[in-house]
Amino acid sequence: MVKANIGLKDKETNLCKWILETVLATEGVMEMKIRNYHWNIKWAHFNDLHSFFEEMYGTSAETIDEVAERIRMLGYEVEGNYKKFLKDSLVSEESEIWVGRKDMIQRLLADKELIITQMRKSILKIEEETDDVWTADFLTALIQSHEKNAWMLRSMMS
Ligand SMILES: [Fe+2]
């Protein structure tokens, strides 16, 4: 494999790869979790939440692809399987089929807040320890989308 010669040391790409693998795994688990809610939502608010969840898992699906491709750009291979995702993910998958509308919202909000908090630390670490502006910039855009989702979920609870 031809090594990526993009002005980053192995130590820098390694750190970014490690952070990106966690993001990949977390978004992979989130995608299926949100799809589960999209498929099983019923009764009142069906239309609103069915569409809201669809938009949210769509964002996760797009994110996965971009993150995996960034790992490749940094010169590494991508382990794309659920065994690895479940091992690396910050959030747990949904094992229940029907958890109720309020629990769906509450669980997704807790996941989003955990992701945001961790991502903020990761961005600062990348900025402090590497010159990988692509990854820092990408995660900065991603945290914006997660914070917007978190606000929407929070608003549904009050
Ligand atoms: Fe659908």
Boltz pocket constraint, residues with backbone or C-beta under 6 A from the ligand:
constraints:
  - pocket:
      binder: B
      contacts: [[A, 38], [A, 54]]
      max_distance: 6.0
